[in-house]
Amino acid sequence: MSIEIYMHALILGLIIVAAFLALTLEDLLSAVVSIAAMGLLLSLEFYILQAPDVAMAEAAIGAALTAAIFIMAINRTKRWE
């Protein structure tokens, strides 16, 4: 087995961990950071799979823009204790 298979397995495992954290974290800001990390890991996986155009789109839209919109929405809402 080559090292590429191990890299794919590691990255896919980290994507699953980030998705699980996004679902289970109580703090919304931490969940958004986890979603952004998942998007960056997805873009890395797309790049390894030789799809650089999809990787750039995922990094720009999936990780950066979506996280920024979620953070702005969280900042504009009021928290009830």
VOTORTI-717851 format. One record per residue: residue in three letters; x, y, z of N, C-alpha, C, CB in turn; residue number from 1. Coordinates in pm, 1 decimal. Atoms other than C-alpha are relative to their C-alpha. Last residue first. Glycine has a CB too. Example, Ala and Ser with C-alpha at 12.3 -4.5 7.8 and 13.67 -1.06 7.14 Angstrom:
<nodes>
[node 'SER' [-82.0 -119.0 -6.0] [1367.0 -106.0 714.0] [-77.0 109.0 73.0] [41.4 46.2 -141.5] 2],
[node 'ALA' [89.0 -119.0 0.0] [1230.0 -450.0 780.0] [90.0 120.0 0.0] [-99.2 2.7 124.6] 1],
</nodes>
This chain:
<nodes>
[node 'GLU' [-63.6 88.5 -99.2] [-2873.5 3239.1 2934.9] [-104.9 -76.3 75.8] [88.1 79.6 97.8] 81],
[node 'TRP' [79.6 10.2 -121.7] [-3017.5 3390.9 2621.8] [67.2 -99.5 91.2] [-146.8 -42.0 -30.3] 80],
[node 'ARG' [-0.8 128.8 -68.3] [-2774.5 3495.4 2355.2] [-84.4 8.0 125.9] [143.7 -43.4 34.0] 79],
[node 'LYS' [-19.0 -13.7 -143.9] [-2850.9 3785.8 2125.2] [-9.0 -138.6 62.3] [-105.5 97.1 62.8] 78],
[node 'THR' [108.1 53.4 -83.3] [-2800.4 3753.9 1753.0] [33.8 19.3 147.3] [-24.4 -149.9 -30.7] 77],
[node 'ARG' [118.5 -86.2 5.2] [-2585.1 3983.0 1541.5] [-115.9 -53.5 83.3] [-44.8 16.8 -143.1] 76],
[node 'ASN' [-25.5 -127.2 -67.1] [-2255.6 3818.7 1639.7] [-122.8 90.2 3.7] [113.5 72.2 -68.3] 75],
[node 'ILE' [-8.5 26.0 -143.5] [-2385.6 3472.7 1550.5] [21.6 130.4 76.5] [113.9 -99.5 30.3] 74],
[node 'ALA' [135.1 28.8 -49.0] [-2495.9 3594.2 1207.0] [0.2 -26.0 150.0] [-59.1 -120.4 -73.8] 73],
[node 'MET' [75.1 -125.6 -1.9] [-2156.7 3754.5 1141.6] [-141.2 -21.5 52.3] [-4.9 61.6 -139.9] 72],
[node 'ILE' [-52.6 -80.0 -111.2] [-1984.0 3431.8 1245.5] [-71.8 134.1 8.4] [151.6 21.9 -16.0] 71],
[node 'PHE' [49.1 56.0 -126.2] [-2208.3 3225.8 1016.8] [47.7 82.4 119.1] [45.7 -145.5 15.2] 70],
[node 'ILE' [143.3 -29.8 -9.1] [-2141.4 3455.3 720.8] [-57.2 -53.0 131.0] [-76.2 -60.9 -119.9] 69],
[node 'ALA' [15.3 -143.4 -25.2] [-1765.7 3443.2 780.7] [-147.2 38.0 14.2] [64.4 81.1 -112.9] 68],
[node 'ALA' [-36.5 -25.7 -139.7] [-1769.6 3064.2 812.1] [-17.4 147.8 34.2] [145.2 -43.8 26.9] 67],
[node 'THR' [105.0 54.9 -85.2] [-1960.4 3031.3 485.5] [29.9 26.4 147.3] [-15.7 -150.4 -24.7] 66],
[node 'LEU' [120.1 -83.3 11.1] [-1722.4 3265.2 306.0] [-111.5 -49.1 91.2] [-49.0 2.8 -144.2] 65],
[node 'ALA' [-17.1 -140.2 -38.5] [-1399.9 3103.9 425.6] [-131.9 78.3 1.2] [97.6 67.1 -94.4] 64],
[node 'ALA' [-66.4 -23.3 -128.4] [-1457.9 2729.2 434.2] [-4.8 147.4 39.6] [145.2 -47.5 -6.3] 63],
[node 'GLY' [38.5 94.6 -104.0] [-1707.1 2632.1 168.6] [60.9 29.5 134.6] [37.2 -136.8 -40.5] 62],
[node 'ILE' [141.8 -9.6 -34.0] [-1675.2 2939.5 -50.3] [-34.0 -87.1 120.1] [-86.2 -40.0 -119.6] 61],
[node 'ALA' [49.3 -137.7 -0.4] [-1304.0 3005.2 -82.0] [-143.9 9.7 49.7] [10.1 59.0 -139.3] 60],
[node 'ALA' [-72.1 -78.8 -100.6] [-1164.9 2668.7 22.5] [-57.1 141.4 9.0] [150.7 5.5 -33.3] 59],
[node 'GLU' [37.9 47.2 -133.7] [-1432.4 2475.9 -166.4] [68.7 81.3 109.0] [34.6 -148.4 16.1] 58],
[node 'ALA' [137.2 -43.3 -24.8] [-1382.7 2685.1 -480.5] [-46.3 -41.6 139.3] [-94.1 -57.6 -106.3] 57],
[node 'MET' [-0.7 -145.0 -22.9] [-1005.6 2641.0 -462.9] [-139.8 52.5 29.1] [58.5 72.9 -121.0] 56],
[node 'ALA' [-65.2 -26.7 -128.3] [-1037.9 2264.7 -415.9] [1.5 149.5 30.9] [143.1 -55.1 -0.3] 55],
[node 'VAL' [99.0 29.1 -103.4] [-1290.0 2235.4 -700.6] [58.3 30.4 137.3] [-46.1 -147.4 -7.8] 54],
[node 'ASP' [104.1 -101.0 12.7] [-1044.4 2407.6 -933.4] [-109.4 -19.2 104.4] [-60.1 -3.8 -139.6] 53],
[node 'PRO' [-36.6 -126.7 -64.7] [-754.3 2200.5 -801.0] [-107.4 108.1 -12.1] [128.5 51.3 -59.2] 52],
[node 'ALA' [107.1 -89.1 43.0] [-917.9 1864.0 -877.0] [24.9 137.2 61.8] [-140.7 -55.9 40.8] 51],
[node 'GLN' [-34.2 -68.4 125.4] [-621.9 1627.6 -861.4] [-118.8 75.9 -59.1] [51.7 -100.7 -101.6] 50],
[node 'LEU' [67.9 76.5 105.6] [-755.8 1394.8 -587.7] [12.9 66.6 -136.9] [-147.5 -17.4 34.6] 49],
[node 'ILE' [-72.9 126.8 11.4] [-495.8 1548.8 -354.9] [-60.9 -86.6 -109.5] [-0.7 -75.8 134.6] 48],
[node 'TYR' [-128.8 -29.3 62.6] [-648.4 1889.9 -424.2] [82.0 -127.3 -18.6] [78.5 101.5 84.0] 47],
[node 'PHE' [23.6 -24.7 142.0] [-998.6 1760.7 -352.8] [131.1 28.3 -74.0] [-97.1 117.3 -17.8] 46],
[node 'GLU' [30.2 129.7 62.3] [-876.7 1616.6 -22.4] [-26.4 16.1 -149.5] [-121.8 -65.6 68.2] 45],
[node 'LEU' [-125.4 73.8 9.4] [-717.0 1948.2 73.1] [-21.3 -135.3 -66.8] [61.4 -18.8 138.7] 44],
[node 'SER' [-74.0 -59.1 111.1] [-1041.8 2127.7 -12.3] [136.2 -66.8 -16.6] [17.4 150.8 21.8] 43],
[node 'LEU' [60.7 42.7 125.9] [-1230.2 1885.8 209.6] [74.1 57.6 -120.4] [-146.7 41.6 -4.6] 42],
[node 'LEU' [-41.7 138.5 21.5] [-985.3 1948.7 492.9] [-60.1 -56.5 -128.3] [-40.4 -86.8 119.3] 41],
[node 'LEU' [-140.8 -1.3 41.8] [-1039.9 2321.5 454.4] [53.8 -140.6 -23.6] [85.3 70.4 104.9] 40],
[node 'GLY' [-8.8 -50.6 136.8] [-1416.4 2275.7 460.2] [143.1 4.5 -50.7] [-60.8 137.8 -8.2] 39],
[node 'MET' [47.2 106.5 87.6] [-1396.9 2057.8 772.3] [7.0 43.4 -147.0] [-143.9 -39.9 37.2] 38],
[node 'ALA' [-108.4 98.3 7.9] [-1185.1 2320.6 943.0] [-38.9 -115.5 -90.9] [35.9 -52.8 139.9] 37],
[node 'ALA' [-104.1 -58.3 84.7] [-1448.1 2582.0 857.9] [117.6 -96.0 -15.0] [48.0 133.9 58.2] 36],
[node 'ILE' [49.5 6.9 137.6] [-1721.2 2357.2 1000.6] [103.6 57.5 -96.7] [-134.1 75.9 -13.3] 35],
[node 'SER' [-8.4 139.5 41.0] [-1518.1 2312.5 1319.4] [-49.3 -19.0 -143.5] [-80.8 -87.8 95.4] 34],
[node 'VAL' [-141.9 25.7 24.2] [-1471.6 2687.6 1348.3] [19.9 -144.4 -45.3] [83.4 28.7 127.2] 33],
[node 'VAL' [-33.0 -65.0 127.2] [-1847.0 2726.7 1308.9] [147.0 -21.2 -34.9] [-31.9 150.5 6.4] 32],
[node 'ALA' [56.9 81.9 107.5] [-1908.9 2471.0 1584.6] [31.7 58.6 -137.2] [-151.6 -12.9 17.5] 31],
[node 'SER' [-86.5 117.6 14.0] [-1670.3 2656.7 1814.1] [-50.9 -91.7 -110.5] [8.3 -77.1 132.8] 30],
[node 'LEU' [-122.7 -45.9 64.2] [-1863.6 2978.3 1751.1] [97.9 -115.0 -19.8] [65.2 110.8 82.8] 29],
[node 'LEU' [22.2 -16.6 143.4] [-2192.5 2804.5 1825.9] [126.7 43.0 -73.3] [-109.9 101.5 -24.1] 28],
[node 'ASP' [-30.6 -137.7 38.0] [-2082.9 2678.4 2166.1] [-9.5 13.8 -151.5] [141.1 41.7 50.3] 27],
[node 'GLU' [105.3 -87.9 -50.4] [-2257.1 2349.5 2251.2] [20.2 145.1 -44.2] [-5.7 -7.3 152.0] 26],
[node 'LEU' [-45.5 -111.4 -83.1] [-2035.5 2128.5 2037.6] [-116.3 89.8 39.4] [106.7 81.4 -73.3] 25],
[node 'THR' [12.0 23.1 -143.8] [-2197.3 1804.0 1920.9] [43.5 117.0 87.2] [79.4 -119.1 36.9] 24],
[node 'LEU' [133.4 39.6 -43.5] [-2278.1 1858.5 1554.4] [-14.7 -4.5 151.2] [-34.2 -133.9 -57.0] 23],
[node 'ALA' [94.3 -106.1 36.7] [-1969.9 2058.7 1462.0] [-140.8 -33.1 46.7] [0.8 22.4 -151.4] 22],
[node 'LEU' [-14.9 -110.8 -94.0] [-1756.6 1812.8 1656.8] [-97.6 112.8 -30.0] [142.5 52.9 -3.2] 21],
[node 'PHE' [57.2 43.0 -128.0] [-1894.2 1522.3 1455.7] [9.7 110.5 103.9] [70.7 -126.2 50.9] 20],
[node 'ALA' [145.7 -1.2 15.6] [-1822.6 1706.5 1130.6] [-68.7 -41.7 129.7] [-42.7 -93.0 -114.9] 19],
[node 'ALA' [43.4 -139.9 3.6] [-1466.4 1781.2 1242.6] [-151.3 9.9 -14.6] [68.9 74.8 -115.0] 18],
[node 'VAL' [-13.2 -54.2 -135.5] [-1412.9 1415.4 1340.5] [-47.9 144.8 5.3] [146.1 -9.3 47.7] 17],
[node 'ILE' [108.4 57.9 -80.0] [-1550.1 1294.6 1005.3] [4.8 53.2 143.0] [8.9 -154.1 0.2] 16],
[node 'ILE' [124.6 -62.2 46.4] [-1322.1 1533.6 816.3] [-117.5 -50.6 82.2] [-23.4 -28.6 -150.2] 15],
[node 'LEU' [5.8 -133.8 -59.3] [-1027.2 1417.8 1029.5] [-124.8 75.6 -43.6] [124.3 79.8 -37.6] 14],
[node 'GLY' [27.8 14.7 -142.3] [-1100.7 1056.6 935.2] [-10.4 134.1 70.0] [107.0 -83.7 65.6] 13],
[node 'LEU' [142.1 32.1 -11.2] [-1120.7 1152.7 568.3] [-40.9 -22.2 145.4] [-32.8 -124.0 -83.1] 12],
[node 'ILE' [76.4 -121.6 28.5] [-783.3 1325.7 596.4] [-149.8 -27.3 11.8] [33.8 53.8 -140.9] 11],
[node 'LEU' [-20.2 -96.2 -108.2] [-623.0 1025.7 765.7] [-84.8 124.6 -20.5] [147.4 38.2 10.3] 10],
[node 'ALA' [70.3 50.4 -118.6] [-772.7 773.6 522.6] [12.1 97.9 116.0] [55.3 -137.3 41.2] 9],
[node 'HIS' [144.0 -10.9 23.3] [-665.2 977.2 220.4] [-77.7 -43.4 123.7] [-41.9 -84.6 -121.4] 8],
[node 'MET' [34.0 -142.6 -6.5] [-313.8 1015.6 363.6] [-148.8 21.3 -21.4] [79.6 79.3 -104.1] 7],
[node 'TYR' [-1.2 -39.6 -140.0] [-291.9 641.8 432.6] [-35.1 147.2 16.7] [136.1 -28.4 61.4] 6],
[node 'ILE' [118.7 60.8 -60.6] [-397.6 564.4 77.1] [-8.6 37.3 147.2] [2.6 -153.4 -16.4] 5],
[node 'GLU' [117.8 -76.6 39.0] [-143.8 810.6 -57.2] [-126.9 -54.3 64.4] [-14.7 -0.1 -150.9] 4],
[node 'ILE' [26.6 -102.1 -102.5] [137.6 646.6 140.7] [-123.6 82.2 -33.2] [120.6 92.6 15.4] 3],
[node 'SER' [-80.2 -121.3 8.6] [125.8 343.8 -81.3] [-41.3 98.5 108.4] [-13.6 64.2 -138.7] 2],
[node 'MET' [84.0 -118.2 0.0] [0.0 0.0 0.0] [88.7 124.7 0.0] [-95.7 -0.3 122.1] 1],
</nodes>
